[in-house]
Structures are given as C-alpha cells and as structure tokens.
Amino acid sequence: MTRSPDPPPARRPDASYPMPWSIDRRDRTHPVVTNTGAPADFVRAFARTAADPGRTLLWGHVRPGDQMEICLCDTDVDDVVVTLAWFRPEDGLEYVWRFVL
C-alpha cells in the first residue's frame, strides 16, 4: 500500500478563545504579565528590537493569577516587541501573541 507524502492536516481549534494575558505597563522597563485565563504550559517570552536579537525568558507552567516581570533595563523600550508563546493543555496547540510597550 502506498502512502501519501503529504503530512496529515493540522488540527485546528474549534473556536477562538480570549487572550489569557494582561500587561501592566506602568513601569515600561519592567512590564508585568499576568495570566488572566486558564493554565498555560511551556510559556516563553521573547523581547526583540531592531538592533538587539533580544532575550528569551522561560516561564514553564503558568497558572491563572501568576505574574511575571520582564526586565528591559538595557533595551530601547520604544523599539521593543515582546512575544509570548505557550501551549494550551486543552488542545496541545501552540499559541503566540505579540505586544509593544
């Protein structure tokens, strides 16, 4: 029996869901990320600028209500883009969200 060389179609979530993050920008060099939704697994934060490839923070499992601070002390905060990536335990899919300060 011959098999198709094409990979199986990717699983898609049934519906979108509310963004589980809120950002406290009162101190732009130390924004605080709060999980306002469901638990998230393998959470990572990437801070990048045009001149700096950035830094990566590995937060692991983040529960509802957990807060994490991103230190951007030596970064031009007017040029930084922060990317959060995580997996939802419910569907095992990876999600990505970007924000600027």
C-alpha positions as CSV (number, residue, x, y, z in Angstrom):
1,M,0.0,0.0,0.0
2,T,1.4,3.4,-0.9
3,R,1.2,6.3,1.5
4,S,0.8,9.9,0.6
5,P,4.0,12.0,1.2
6,D,1.8,14.9,2.4
7,P,1.7,15.4,6.2
8,P,-1.7,15.0,7.9
9,P,-3.7,18.2,8.1
10,A,-3.0,20.3,11.2
11,R,-5.5,20.2,14.0
12,R,-7.4,23.4,14.3
13,P,-9.1,24.7,17.5
14,D,-12.9,24.6,17.3
15,A,-13.1,28.3,18.3
16,S,-11.0,31.2,19.3
17,Y,-10.6,31.9,23.0
18,P,-10.0,35.1,25.0
19,M,-6.4,36.2,25.3
20,P,-5.2,34.9,28.7
21,W,-2.7,37.7,29.3
22,S,-2.9,41.3,30.6
23,I,0.1,43.6,30.7
24,D,0.8,46.2,33.4
25,R,2.9,48.9,31.6
26,R,3.2,51.4,34.5
27,D,7.0,50.8,34.5
28,R,7.9,50.4,30.8
29,T,11.3,48.9,31.6
30,H,9.7,46.2,33.8
31,P,6.2,45.3,32.4
32,V,4.3,42.7,34.4
33,V,2.5,39.9,32.6
34,T,-0.5,38.4,34.4
35,N,-2.3,35.2,33.4
36,T,-5.9,36.2,33.5
37,G,-7.1,33.0,31.8
38,A,-6.6,29.2,32.0
39,P,-3.3,27.5,32.8
40,A,-0.7,27.6,30.1
41,D,2.2,25.2,29.6
42,F,5.8,25.9,28.4
43,V,5.3,29.7,28.4
44,R,8.2,31.7,26.9
45,A,8.7,35.4,26.4
46,F,10.9,36.9,23.7
47,A,12.0,40.6,23.8
48,R,13.4,41.8,20.5
49,T,14.5,45.2,19.0
50,A,15.8,46.1,15.5
51,A,19.3,46.3,16.9
52,D,19.2,43.5,19.5
53,P,18.2,39.9,18.8
54,G,16.9,40.0,22.3
55,R,16.5,37.7,25.2
56,T,14.3,34.7,26.0
57,L,12.6,34.1,29.3
58,L,11.4,30.5,30.1
59,W,8.5,30.6,32.5
60,G,7.2,27.0,32.1
61,H,3.8,26.3,33.5
62,V,1.8,29.4,34.4
63,R,-1.3,29.2,36.5
64,P,-4.2,31.7,36.5
65,G,-3.3,34.7,38.5
66,D,0.5,34.2,38.2
67,Q,2.5,37.3,37.4
68,M,5.9,37.5,35.7
69,E,8.1,40.6,35.2
70,I,10.1,41.2,32.0
71,C,13.3,43.2,32.6
72,L,14.0,45.6,29.7
73,C,16.6,47.8,31.5
74,D,19.2,47.8,28.8
75,T,16.7,47.9,25.9
76,D,15.2,50.8,23.9
77,V,11.6,50.3,25.1
78,D,10.3,52.4,22.2
79,D,11.6,49.8,19.8
80,V,10.9,46.6,21.6
81,V,8.4,43.9,20.6
82,V,7.6,41.2,23.2
83,T,6.3,37.9,22.0
84,L,4.6,35.4,24.4
85,A,4.4,31.8,23.3
86,W,2.5,29.0,25.1
87,F,0.7,25.7,24.8
88,R,-2.9,25.2,26.0
89,P,-3.3,21.9,27.9
90,E,-6.8,21.5,26.5
91,D,-5.7,21.1,22.9
92,G,-1.9,20.8,22.9
93,L,-1.6,23.6,20.3
94,E,1.0,26.4,20.5
95,Y,-0.3,30.0,20.6
96,V,1.7,33.2,20.1
97,W,0.8,36.8,21.0
98,R,2.9,39.9,20.4
99,F,2.7,43.3,22.1
100,V,4.6,46.6,22.2
101,L,5.1,49.0,25.0
